[in-house]
């Protein structure tokens, strides 16, 4: 009943019909839409001016120090797990990265004998809460060329909790 020739004829017929359909569509598009799609006939006004969309949106200034005053050092100990793979929290004990004992208020390249990347000099002279916050958010964006491979912490409160925990552990 179904041999190879019948199946071949059916497939060829289907392909021919598809090609004829596609050719007909191409001819119809060429005849009836020679200049592309028609312009929009009616525009609905949403009440937004086009000039407002072009203006840049200003971000709110966040008072990092006010939020830092409310930071929870105990919650920061959970964030430390991400750091301890490369850093130590004891004085003069280094891992892949320098010891973070007493990092808040310390010179940025303040540990003698540790090979810092030159990219950190753009952050300033001292590790302030603001500098640490910016660096922990996006290390490679804040200090391009840094050798730190950490991707960063996106949550502001997590960063501030971690900084508060590091400061509390150093005392």
C-alpha positions as CSV (number, residue, x, y, z in Angstrom):
1,X,0.0,0.0,0.0
2,X,2.7,2.6,1.0
3,X,5.9,2.1,-0.8
4,X,8.9,4.4,-1.1
5,X,7.6,6.0,-4.3
6,X,4.2,7.0,-2.7
7,X,5.9,8.6,0.3
8,X,8.4,10.5,-1.9
9,X,5.5,11.8,-4.1
10,X,3.6,13.0,-0.9
11,X,6.7,14.8,0.5
12,X,7.4,16.4,-2.9
13,X,3.8,17.5,-3.2
14,X,3.9,19.1,0.3
15,X,7.2,20.9,-0.5
16,X,5.9,22.1,-3.8
17,X,2.8,23.5,-2.2
18,X,4.9,25.2,0.5
19,X,7.1,26.8,-2.1
20,X,4.1,28.0,-4.1
21,X,2.6,29.5,-1.0
22,X,5.9,31.3,-0.1
23,X,6.3,32.6,-3.7
24,X,2.7,33.9,-3.6
25,X,3.3,35.7,-0.3
26,X,6.5,37.3,-1.7
27,X,4.6,38.5,-4.8
28,X,1.7,39.9,-2.7
29,X,4.1,41.7,-0.4
30,X,5.9,43.2,-3.3
31,X,2.7,44.4,-5.0
32,X,0.8,45.7,-2.0
33,X,3.6,46.9,0.3
34,X,6.1,48.4,-2.0
35,X,7.2,51.0,0.5
36,X,7.4,48.9,3.7
37,X,4.9,48.8,6.5
38,X,2.2,51.5,6.7
39,X,2.7,54.2,9.3
40,X,0.7,53.9,12.5
41,X,-2.7,55.4,11.8
42,X,-3.6,56.5,15.4
43,X,-1.2,57.3,18.2
44,X,-2.5,56.9,21.8
45,X,-1.4,59.7,24.1
46,X,-0.2,58.2,27.4
47,X,0.5,61.6,28.9
48,X,4.2,61.2,28.8
49,X,6.3,63.8,27.0
50,X,9.0,62.5,24.7
51,X,11.4,65.1,26.2
52,X,11.0,63.6,29.7
53,X,12.2,60.2,28.4
54,X,15.4,61.7,27.1
55,X,16.4,63.3,30.5
56,X,18.6,61.1,32.7
57,X,17.0,59.9,35.9
58,X,18.9,61.0,38.9
59,X,19.6,58.4,41.6
60,X,18.9,59.1,45.2
61,X,21.9,59.9,47.4
62,X,22.2,57.2,50.0
63,X,23.7,58.2,53.3
64,X,26.0,55.2,53.8
65,X,27.2,56.3,57.2
66,X,23.7,56.6,58.6
67,X,22.9,53.1,57.4
68,X,26.3,51.9,58.7
69,X,25.3,53.1,62.2
70,X,22.4,50.7,62.1
71,X,24.5,47.8,60.6
72,X,24.3,44.4,62.4
73,X,27.7,43.0,63.0
74,X,26.3,39.5,63.9
75,X,24.6,39.4,60.5
76,X,28.0,40.3,58.9
77,X,29.6,37.1,60.2
78,X,27.5,35.2,57.7
79,X,28.9,37.4,54.9
80,X,32.4,36.7,56.1
81,X,32.1,33.1,54.7
82,X,32.6,34.6,51.2
83,X,35.8,36.4,52.2
84,X,37.5,33.8,54.2
85,X,38.4,31.7,51.2
86,X,41.1,34.2,50.4
87,X,41.5,36.4,53.5
88,X,42.4,35.9,57.1
89,X,41.0,37.8,60.1
90,X,44.1,37.5,62.3
91,X,46.9,40.1,62.3
92,X,49.9,39.3,60.1
93,X,48.3,36.1,58.6
94,X,47.7,36.4,54.9
95,X,45.9,34.1,52.5
96,X,45.7,34.8,48.8
97,X,44.6,38.2,49.8
98,X,45.9,40.4,52.7
99,X,44.7,40.0,56.2
100,X,41.6,42.0,56.9
101,X,42.2,42.5,60.6
102,X,41.9,46.2,61.3
103,X,41.1,47.0,57.7
104,X,38.7,49.9,58.5
105,X,40.8,53.0,58.9
106,X,44.0,51.2,57.6
107,X,46.1,52.5,54.7
108,X,44.9,50.9,51.5
109,X,48.3,49.3,50.8
110,X,49.2,49.3,54.5
111,X,50.6,45.8,54.9
112,X,54.3,45.6,54.3
113,X,55.5,42.7,52.2
114,X,52.1,42.0,50.6
115,X,52.1,42.4,46.8
116,X,49.2,44.8,46.1
117,X,47.9,45.5,42.6
118,X,48.4,49.1,41.6
119,X,44.7,49.4,40.8
120,X,43.8,50.1,44.5
121,X,45.6,53.4,44.5
122,X,42.6,54.9,42.7
123,X,40.4,54.3,45.8
124,X,42.3,56.8,48.0
125,X,44.7,56.5,50.9
126,X,42.7,54.9,53.7
127,X,40.0,52.1,53.8
128,X,37.0,54.1,54.9
129,X,33.6,52.7,55.2
130,X,32.6,54.4,52.0
131,X,35.6,53.1,50.1
132,X,35.1,49.5,51.4
133,X,31.4,49.7,50.5
134,X,32.1,50.8,47.0
135,X,34.9,48.2,46.5
136,X,32.8,45.3,47.9
137,X,29.9,46.2,45.6
138,X,32.0,45.9,42.5
139,X,35.7,45.3,42.9
140,X,36.6,45.3,39.2
141,X,34.4,48.3,38.4
142,X,35.7,50.4,41.3
143,X,39.4,49.5,40.8
144,X,39.8,48.3,37.2
145,X,42.8,46.0,37.0
146,X,42.6,44.7,40.6
147,X,43.7,41.1,41.1
148,X,40.8,40.4,43.4
149,X,38.6,37.8,41.7
150,X,35.5,38.4,43.8
151,X,32.4,39.4,41.8
152,X,31.0,41.7,44.5
153,X,28.0,42.0,46.8
154,X,24.9,43.6,45.4
155,X,23.0,44.1,48.7
156,X,24.0,47.3,50.5
157,X,22.9,46.1,53.9
158,X,25.0,42.9,53.6
159,X,28.1,45.0,52.7
160,X,27.6,47.3,55.6
161,X,27.0,44.4,58.0
162,X,30.2,42.8,56.8
163,X,32.2,46.0,57.3
164,X,30.7,46.3,60.8
165,X,31.6,42.7,61.6
166,X,35.2,43.2,60.4
167,X,35.6,46.4,62.5
168,X,34.1,44.6,65.6
169,X,36.4,41.6,65.1
170,X,39.5,43.8,64.9
171,X,38.9,45.4,68.3
